[in-house]
């Protein structure tokens, strides 16, 4: 019989936010953990990591576009500069290497309009050591949303960056950057994103998770790779050293696959236990459960300051009509609760005032915890799509508590310095002297920076979409559940 993971009712432990079996799947040690912000550094680092592979490469993602270039300025690393030709090349030059690519099934519908991508996928299938599969192991309407690269069980990336078009950008988010072009040649706007590089036992756990996802999607159980020496790509500077990392997941109920709500449990625990500040970057703000938890803390006399960085609008008409309208409605609830003036929601812009699309999924709670992953502040990420996040916590009384707290403060200052076009030291000083909200307000200026978000009026069409959970459900709608039961009945 299917089992359901506990949610909401777990008793909070006062000393830890990361609790295996509740707010995370497990905690594993990493010798190094490196935050990678924006895809310029990530695309180069992921190629460098794949070049170091000896036994297996697992690419687990929402979407892949095989035509993207790792280094738009020109290749400095061995092998072809585009993803598809590189995988084909490394597969042929290293026949002992096994390569597995798992992509969301409905992503193929989008790929049909992307030139040579489907043809290149077909070409891959002629190679014995490159395996490609579409992941449909989820309820109808759900998405496989994790973004994981696992190499030899000794190195991994886990975060929010997809290896697809429209993602590459620099931390400068330069206006009209000629390198920001789709494979078709069309330009796209500035894009902000993030992921985490990890080694040690954390990488091994993510490799295990990737193989389990492959098994659920294909029915094939893969053997773990043999032991090998550790490696670390030179393109990534370690942010943390010798640190425990929690892995939190979301998985919907599907067949005999258990329902998992670790992402939501961790997020609600963080909101509930935050003492001074919550800083969050997310593609959406559309979860009523999260908004109500935030509103409850804003009503507290001594609750935390809370800052959310969002894109000005979601990508695409239906998505914008649903997510932006939900955000506008939930912000009304939050602002009504903000009686102590401790909440802000901002959108980043370039020097010329162009909106920067926020795709990063980052949470920083006080100087106590940082979480990077694939999950957003929307219903789907809480219980309907598949998600995977990693988190690092400074545990009270632990030998490394002071060091981790300092690093978490530095990361938050560095993220805000990027958005506010100032030095990280200046951001750190402003936050230390004035607090989160007023520190940001002190640093805001004309041009590149953070702009307070003001929702547009909600029209009748948007109101209807916002009241319908079809595009952002927390669990399968009833009609989809009935359809799934009908479709699967002959298979039982």
C-alpha positions as CSV (number, residue, x, y, z in Angstrom):
1,X,0.0,0.0,0.0
2,X,1.2,3.6,-0.6
3,X,2.5,5.4,2.4
4,X,2.3,9.1,3.2
5,X,5.1,11.1,4.8
6,X,4.1,13.1,7.9
7,X,3.5,16.9,7.4
8,X,2.6,19.9,9.4
9,X,2.0,18.0,12.7
10,X,5.6,17.1,13.6
11,X,6.8,18.5,16.9
12,X,9.6,21.0,16.3
13,X,13.0,20.2,17.9
14,X,14.3,23.4,19.5
15,X,17.9,22.8,18.6
16,X,17.8,21.8,14.9
17,X,15.9,22.9,11.8
18,X,17.2,19.9,9.8
19,X,15.6,16.7,11.1
20,X,15.9,13.5,9.1
21,X,12.5,12.0,8.4
22,X,10.7,15.3,8.9
23,X,12.3,18.4,7.4
24,X,14.9,16.5,5.4
25,X,15.5,13.1,3.9
26,X,19.0,12.7,5.4
27,X,22.0,14.7,6.6
28,X,25.4,13.9,5.0
29,X,28.8,15.3,5.3
30,X,30.5,17.4,2.5
31,X,34.2,18.1,2.4
32,X,33.3,21.1,0.3
33,X,30.1,22.9,-0.7
34,X,30.2,25.8,-3.1
35,X,27.4,28.2,-4.0
36,X,27.4,28.9,-7.7
37,X,25.4,32.0,-8.6
38,X,24.2,32.5,-12.2
39,X,24.9,30.2,-15.1
40,X,28.1,31.7,-16.5
41,X,30.1,30.0,-13.8
42,X,27.8,27.0,-13.6
43,X,27.9,26.0,-17.2
44,X,31.7,26.1,-17.2
45,X,31.9,24.3,-13.9
46,X,29.5,21.5,-15.0
47,X,31.6,20.8,-18.1
48,X,34.8,20.8,-16.1
49,X,33.1,18.3,-13.7
50,X,32.0,16.0,-16.5
51,X,35.5,16.0,-17.9
52,X,36.7,14.6,-14.6
53,X,34.1,11.8,-14.6
54,X,35.5,8.2,-14.7
55,X,32.5,5.9,-14.4
56,X,29.1,7.7,-14.6
57,X,27.4,11.0,-15.3
58,X,23.8,11.5,-14.3
59,X,21.9,14.5,-15.6
60,X,18.5,14.9,-13.9
61,X,16.5,17.9,-15.0
62,X,13.3,19.6,-16.0
63,X,14.7,20.5,-19.4
64,X,17.8,20.2,-21.5
65,X,18.7,22.0,-24.7
66,X,21.6,20.2,-26.4
67,X,22.6,23.3,-28.4
68,X,23.5,25.5,-25.4
69,X,27.1,26.6,-25.2
70,X,29.1,26.1,-22.0
71,X,31.3,29.1,-22.7
72,X,29.7,31.7,-25.1
73,X,32.9,33.7,-25.2
74,X,34.8,30.7,-26.6
75,X,35.8,27.3,-25.3
76,X,38.7,27.1,-22.9
77,X,38.0,23.5,-21.8
78,X,38.6,20.3,-23.8
79,X,35.9,19.0,-26.0
80,X,33.0,20.6,-28.0
81,X,31.5,23.7,-26.6
82,X,27.8,22.7,-27.0
83,X,26.1,20.3,-24.6
84,X,24.9,17.7,-27.1
85,X,28.1,17.4,-29.2
86,X,30.1,17.4,-25.9
87,X,28.1,14.4,-24.5
88,X,28.4,12.6,-27.8
89,X,32.1,13.3,-27.9
90,X,32.9,12.3,-24.3
91,X,30.7,9.1,-24.8
92,X,32.8,8.1,-27.8
93,X,36.2,9.0,-26.5
94,X,35.5,7.3,-23.1
95,X,33.5,4.1,-23.9
96,X,33.8,3.0,-20.3
97,X,31.8,6.1,-19.1
98,X,28.1,5.7,-18.6
99,X,25.9,8.7,-19.2
100,X,22.3,8.9,-18.1
101,X,20.0,11.9,-19.0
102,X,16.6,12.1,-17.4
103,X,14.3,14.8,-18.6
104,X,10.7,15.7,-17.7
105,X,8.4,14.0,-20.3
106,X,6.3,17.1,-21.2
107,X,9.5,19.0,-21.7
108,X,9.7,17.1,-25.0
109,X,6.6,19.0,-26.3
110,X,8.5,22.2,-25.8
111,X,11.6,20.7,-27.5
112,X,9.7,20.1,-30.7
113,X,10.0,23.8,-31.5
114,X,13.7,23.9,-30.7
115,X,15.4,23.1,-34.0
116,X,17.7,20.1,-33.9
117,X,17.2,19.1,-30.3
118,X,14.9,16.1,-30.8
119,X,17.1,14.9,-33.7
120,X,20.2,15.1,-31.6
121,X,18.4,13.0,-28.9
122,X,17.7,10.3,-31.4
123,X,21.3,10.4,-32.4
124,X,22.3,9.8,-28.8
125,X,20.4,6.5,-28.7
126,X,22.9,5.0,-31.2
127,X,25.6,5.1,-28.5
128,X,25.5,2.2,-26.0
129,X,26.9,4.2,-23.2
130,X,24.5,7.2,-23.4
131,X,21.0,6.7,-22.2
132,X,18.2,9.2,-22.5
133,X,14.8,8.8,-20.9
134,X,11.7,11.0,-20.4
135,X,10.5,11.0,-16.8
136,X,6.7,10.5,-16.5
137,X,6.7,9.0,-13.0
138,X,4.4,11.6,-11.6
139,X,0.6,12.3,-11.6
140,X,-0.9,13.8,-14.7
141,X,-0.2,17.6,-14.7
142,X,2.8,17.3,-12.4
143,X,6.3,18.0,-13.4
144,X,9.7,16.5,-12.7
145,X,11.4,19.6,-11.5
146,X,14.7,18.6,-9.9
147,X,18.0,19.8,-11.3
148,X,20.8,17.5,-10.3
149,X,24.1,16.5,-11.8
150,X,25.7,13.5,-10.1
151,X,29.2,12.3,-11.1
152,X,30.8,9.0,-9.8
153,X,29.1,9.4,-6.4
154,X,31.9,11.8,-5.4
155,X,30.7,15.1,-6.9
156,X,27.3,16.7,-7.5
157,X,25.3,19.8,-8.3
158,X,21.9,20.4,-6.8
159,X,20.0,23.6,-7.3
160,X,17.8,25.6,-9.6
161,X,19.7,26.0,-12.9
162,X,18.5,24.0,-15.9
163,X,20.9,23.2,-18.7
164,X,18.7,24.8,-21.3
165,X,18.2,27.9,-23.3
166,X,17.7,31.4,-21.9
167,X,19.6,30.5,-18.7
168,X,23.2,31.7,-19.3
169,X,24.0,35.1,-17.8
170,X,26.8,36.8,-15.8
171,X,26.4,38.2,-12.3
172,X,26.6,41.6,-13.8
173,X,23.4,41.1,-15.7
174,X,24.6,43.6,-18.3
175,X,22.1,45.4,-20.4
176,X,21.9,44.1,-24.0
177,X,24.7,41.5,-23.4
178,X,25.3,40.0,-26.9
179,X,26.2,36.7,-25.4
180,X,22.6,36.2,-24.1
181,X,21.2,34.6,-27.2
182,X,19.0,31.5,-27.7
183,X,20.4,28.8,-30.1
184,X,18.1,30.3,-32.7
185,X,20.0,33.6,-32.4
186,X,17.2,35.6,-30.7
187,X,18.3,37.6,-27.7
188,X,16.7,37.1,-24.2
189,X,16.7,39.2,-21.1
190,X,18.9,39.0,-17.9
191,X,18.4,35.9,-15.8
192,X,19.4,35.3,-12.1
193,X,19.8,31.7,-10.9
194,X,21.8,29.6,-8.4
195,X,23.0,26.0,-7.6
196,X,25.2,24.3,-5.1
197,X,28.3,22.2,-5.8
198,X,28.9,19.3,-3.3
199,X,31.3,16.5,-2.7
200,X,31.8,13.8,-0.1
201,X,29.0,11.8,1.4
202,X,26.5,14.4,0.3
203,X,27.5,13.8,-3.4
204,X,27.1,10.1,-2.8
205,X,23.6,10.6,-1.3
206,X,22.6,12.7,-4.3
207,X,24.0,10.0,-6.6
208,X,21.8,7.5,-4.8
209,X,18.8,9.8,-5.1
210,X,19.5,10.2,-8.9
211,X,19.6,6.5,-9.4
212,X,16.4,6.0,-7.5
213,X,14.7,8.7,-9.7
214,X,16.0,6.8,-12.8
215,X,14.5,3.6,-11.4
216,X,11.2,5.1,-10.8
217,X,11.1,6.6,-14.3
218,X,12.5,3.7,-16.2
219,X,12.1,0.6,-14.0
220,X,15.8,0.0,-14.3
221,X,18.0,-0.3,-11.2
222,X,21.5,1.0,-11.8
223,X,24.5,-0.2,-9.9
224,X,26.5,2.5,-8.0
225,X,29.8,3.4,-9.5
226,X,33.0,1.9,-8.0
227,X,35.1,3.9,-5.5
228,X,37.4,6.6,-6.8
229,X,39.4,9.5,-5.6
230,X,37.6,12.8,-4.9
231,X,37.8,15.8,-7.3
232,X,36.6,19.4,-7.3
233,X,36.2,21.7,-10.3
234,X,38.6,24.7,-10.3
235,X,35.8,26.9,-11.5
236,X,34.0,26.7,-8.1
237,X,35.3,28.3,-4.9
238,X,34.2,26.3,-1.9
239,X,31.8,28.4,0.2
240,X,31.7,25.9,3.1
241,X,34.3,23.3,4.2
242,X,33.7,20.1,6.2
243,X,30.0,20.7,6.7
244,X,26.8,18.7,7.2
245,X,24.2,19.1,4.4
246,X,20.5,18.2,4.7
247,X,18.7,17.0,1.6
248,X,15.0,17.8,1.4
249,X,12.6,16.5,-1.3
250,X,9.1,16.9,-2.6
251,X,7.4,13.9,-4.2
252,X,3.7,13.4,-5.0
253,X,1.8,10.2,-4.4
254,X,2.1,8.1,-7.6
255,X,1.3,4.4,-7.8
256,X,3.2,2.9,-4.9
257,X,5.6,5.8,-4.7
258,X,5.3,7.5,-1.3
259,X,4.3,11.1,-0.9
260,X,7.1,13.3,0.5
261,X,6.7,16.8,2.0
262,X,10.2,17.5,3.3
263,X,10.6,20.7,1.4
264,X,7.4,22.2,2.8
265,X,8.2,20.9,6.4
266,X,11.6,22.5,6.3
267,X,10.2,25.8,4.9
268,X,7.5,26.0,7.5
269,X,9.9,25.2,10.3
270,X,12.3,27.9,9.1
271,X,9.5,30.5,9.1
272,X,8.3,29.4,12.5
273,X,11.7,29.3,14.1
274,X,13.3,32.4,12.5
275,X,14.4,34.9,15.1
276,X,15.6,38.0,13.2
277,X,15.5,37.7,9.4
278,X,14.2,35.6,6.5
279,X,15.7,36.4,3.1
280,X,14.3,34.5,0.1
281,X,14.8,34.5,-3.6
282,X,12.1,32.6,-5.5
283,X,10.5,32.5,-9.0
284,X,7.0,32.7,-7.4
285,X,5.2,33.7,-4.3
286,X,1.9,31.7,-4.7
287,X,1.5,29.3,-1.7
288,X,-1.3,30.2,0.7
289,X,0.2,27.9,3.3
290,X,3.5,29.8,3.2
291,X,1.8,33.2,3.0
292,X,-0.2,32.4,6.1
293,X,2.9,31.2,8.0
294,X,4.6,34.4,7.1
295,X,1.6,36.5,8.1
296,X,1.6,34.8,11.5
297,X,5.2,35.7,12.2
298,X,4.6,39.3,11.0
299,X,1.9,39.6,13.7
300,X,4.3,38.6,16.4
301,X,5.6,41.5,18.4
302,X,9.2,40.2,18.1
303,X,8.9,38.4,14.8
304,X,11.6,38.5,12.0
305,X,12.1,40.9,9.2
306,X,11.2,39.1,5.9
307,X,12.4,40.0,2.4
308,X,11.4,38.2,-0.8
309,X,13.1,38.8,-4.2
310,X,10.8,37.8,-7.1
311,X,10.7,38.5,-10.8
312,X,8.3,41.2,-11.8
313,X,6.2,38.7,-13.6
314,X,6.1,34.9,-14.3
315,X,7.2,33.7,-17.7
316,X,4.4,33.2,-20.2
317,X,0.7,34.4,-20.2
318,X,-1.0,31.5,-18.4
319,X,1.8,31.2,-15.8
320,X,1.7,35.0,-15.2
321,X,-2.0,35.1,-15.0
322,X,-2.0,32.3,-12.4
323,X,1.1,33.0,-10.4
324,X,1.1,36.8,-10.5
325,X,-2.6,37.0,-9.6
326,X,-2.1,34.5,-6.7
327,X,0.9,36.6,-5.5
328,X,-1.2,39.8,-5.6
329,X,-3.9,38.2,-3.5
330,X,-1.5,36.7,-1.0
331,X,0.3,39.9,-0.6
332,X,-2.9,41.5,0.5
333,X,-3.0,38.9,3.3
334,X,0.7,39.5,4.2
335,X,0.5,43.3,4.1
336,X,-2.6,43.3,6.4
337,X,-0.5,41.3,8.9
338,X,2.6,43.5,8.6
339,X,1.6,45.8,11.5
340,X,5.3,46.3,12.5
341,X,6.5,47.2,9.0
342,X,8.9,44.2,8.7
343,X,8.0,42.8,5.2
344,X,9.3,43.8,1.8
345,X,9.0,42.2,-1.7
346,X,11.4,43.4,-4.4
347,X,12.1,42.8,-8.0
348,X,15.7,43.3,-9.4
349,X,16.4,45.6,-12.4
350,X,19.5,46.3,-14.5
351,X,21.2,49.7,-14.8
352,X,18.8,50.6,-17.7
353,X,15.8,49.5,-15.7
354,X,15.2,46.2,-17.5
355,X,13.6,43.5,-15.3
356,X,16.0,40.7,-14.2
357,X,14.1,37.3,-14.2
358,X,14.6,35.6,-10.8
359,X,14.8,31.8,-11.2
360,X,17.0,31.2,-8.1
361,X,15.5,29.3,-5.2
362,X,17.4,30.5,-2.1
363,X,16.4,30.8,1.5
364,X,18.6,32.3,4.3
365,X,17.2,32.2,7.8
366,X,19.0,34.5,10.3
367,X,22.6,33.5,10.2
368,X,21.5,29.9,11.0
369,X,20.5,28.2,7.7
370,X,20.9,28.5,4.0
371,X,18.9,26.4,1.5
372,X,19.5,26.1,-2.2
373,X,17.4,24.0,-4.5
374,X,14.7,23.6,-7.1
375,X,11.6,24.4,-5.0
376,X,9.7,27.7,-5.3
377,X,7.2,29.4,-2.9
378,X,4.2,27.9,-4.8
379,X,1.8,25.0,-4.3
380,X,3.4,22.7,-6.8
381,X,6.7,22.8,-5.0
382,X,5.1,21.9,-1.7
383,X,3.4,18.6,-2.8
384,X,2.8,18.1,-6.5
385,X,6.0,18.3,-8.5
386,X,9.3,16.5,-7.7
387,X,11.8,18.8,-6.0
388,X,15.2,18.5,-4.3
389,X,16.9,21.1,-2.1
390,X,20.1,21.1,-0.1
391,X,20.5,23.0,3.2
392,X,23.3,23.9,5.6
393,X,22.6,24.8,9.2
394,X,24.7,26.3,11.9
395,X,23.7,24.2,14.9
396,X,23.6,25.8,18.3
397,X,26.6,24.6,20.4
398,X,28.3,22.8,17.5
399,X,32.1,23.4,17.2
400,X,31.6,25.0,13.8
401,X,28.6,27.2,14.7
402,X,30.4,30.5,14.7
403,X,32.3,29.8,11.5
404,X,29.1,28.7,9.7
405,X,27.1,31.7,10.9
406,X,29.8,34.0,9.5
407,X,29.8,32.3,6.2
408,X,26.0,32.4,6.0
409,X,26.1,36.2,6.7
410,X,28.7,36.6,4.0
411,X,26.6,34.7,1.4
412,X,23.5,36.8,2.1
413,X,25.6,40.0,1.8
414,X,27.1,38.7,-1.5
415,X,23.6,37.9,-2.9
416,X,22.3,41.4,-2.0
417,X,25.4,43.1,-3.3
418,X,24.8,41.6,-6.7
419,X,21.2,42.9,-6.7
420,X,22.1,46.3,-5.3
421,X,25.3,46.8,-7.4
422,X,27.5,47.4,-4.4
423,X,30.5,45.7,-2.7
424,X,29.6,42.7,-0.5
425,X,31.4,44.5,2.4
426,X,29.1,47.5,2.0
427,X,26.0,45.2,2.0
428,X,27.3,43.4,5.1
429,X,27.9,46.7,6.9
430,X,24.5,48.1,6.0
431,X,22.7,44.9,7.2
432,X,24.7,44.8,10.4
433,X,24.0,48.4,11.2
434,X,20.4,48.8,10.0
435,X,18.9,45.3,9.8
436,X,17.6,43.5,6.7
437,X,14.8,45.8,5.5
438,X,16.4,49.2,6.3
439,X,19.8,48.0,5.3
440,X,18.4,47.3,1.8
441,X,16.6,50.6,1.8
442,X,19.8,52.4,2.7
443,X,21.6,50.8,-0.3
444,X,18.8,51.2,-2.9
445,X,19.5,53.8,-5.6
446,X,18.5,54.7,-9.2
447,X,19.5,52.2,-11.9
448,X,20.7,48.8,-11.0
449,X,19.0,47.6,-7.8
450,X,15.9,46.3,-6.1
451,X,12.5,47.9,-6.8
452,X,9.5,47.4,-4.5
453,X,7.0,45.2,-6.2
454,X,3.5,46.7,-6.8
455,X,0.9,44.2,-8.2
456,X,-1.2,45.2,-11.1
457,X,-5.0,45.3,-10.7
458,X,-6.5,41.8,-11.1
459,X,-8.8,41.4,-14.1
460,X,-11.7,39.0,-14.5
461,X,-9.8,36.4,-16.5
462,X,-6.9,36.4,-14.1
463,X,-9.3,36.1,-11.2
464,X,-10.8,32.9,-12.7
465,X,-7.4,31.4,-13.3
466,X,-6.3,32.3,-9.8
467,X,-9.3,30.5,-8.2
468,X,-8.6,27.4,-10.3
469,X,-5.8,25.2,-9.0
470,X,-5.2,23.5,-12.3
471,X,-1.9,25.3,-13.0
472,X,-0.6,25.4,-9.4
473,X,-2.1,22.5,-7.4
474,X,-0.6,21.2,-4.2
475,X,-1.8,17.7,-5.1
476,X,-3.5,16.2,-8.1
477,X,-7.0,17.7,-8.8
478,X,-9.8,15.2,-8.4
479,X,-10.4,14.9,-12.1
480,X,-6.8,14.1,-12.7
481,X,-6.7,11.6,-9.9
482,X,-9.8,9.9,-11.5
483,X,-8.1,9.9,-14.9
484,X,-5.0,8.4,-13.5
485,X,-6.9,5.7,-11.8
486,X,-8.7,4.9,-15.0
487,X,-5.5,4.8,-17.1
488,X,-3.7,2.6,-14.6
489,X,-6.5,0.2,-13.9
490,X,-5.5,-2.2,-16.7
491,X,-2.0,-2.3,-15.4
492,X,-2.9,-3.5,-11.9
